[in-house]
Amino acid sequence: MSERVLSLRDFETLKTLADFYYRVNLYESSMRTLRVMLTFEPGDVWARGMLVRCHDMMRSYREVISLTDDLRMFEADASILRAMKLLRARALLKEGRGDESRVIILDLTSDGRGLM
């Protein structure tokens, strides 16, 4: 059996579709598309970040926490890493884990840039 491969064009089409679904608040459809993308490119930082964002929008805070347990996977893109840290901090706070959330916020604000 031959292994299926996505072309760069196919992958960009899926990315556009996932982004469209997200923008029109169809988060479950976006997540299905993102999971297909991650099947072919498990290390894609954008797709992983969008999956976290979808769970955040659906208030699935435990999933946000689970998907951001290893923040190193987002290090390839500093802006996505920062966003994932903020979403993780918020999810921890929503789940009653304020102390852990504060550690992340303090780390983000102590780097000289503040939150904004």
Secondary structure, 3 states (H helix, E strand, C coil): CCCCCCCHHHHHHHHHHHHHHHHCCCHHHHHHHHHHHHHHCCCCHHHHHHHHHHHHHCCCHHHHHHHCCCHHHHCCCHHHHHHHHHHHHHHHHHCCCHHHHHHHHHHHHCCCCCCC
